[in-house]
């Protein structure tokens, strides 16, 4: 039986827990933080060179991830856009309801929520 950290029941130290973790979002974030701290203390000269370019790399990585997600779903998004444009005889409110109730509405809502959360979290 595994405990909530995903380690074997016999291991109880942090060293053992770190070795046997199952992949999850929070564990990955903690591991990245520890790796960054180690790199900062072990290679301070390299870190000073890389730090000015870190925001650029972060934006490029996020853009590549967004492009990958978009390219995987372009057929579904295109189909939902065609379905929205076919119903041109609807009133403005009915048209908005049609758009927001489909797959494109989920995308719009997701983008709005991410931007609102980013606004409030700084």
Secondary structure, 3 states (H helix, E strand, C coil): CCCCCCCCCCCCCHHHHHHCCCCCHHHHHHHHHHHHHHHHHHCHHHHHHHHHHHHHHHHHHHHHHHHHHHHHHHHHHHHHHHHHHCCCCCCHHHHHHHHHHCHHHHHHHHHHHHHHHHHHHC
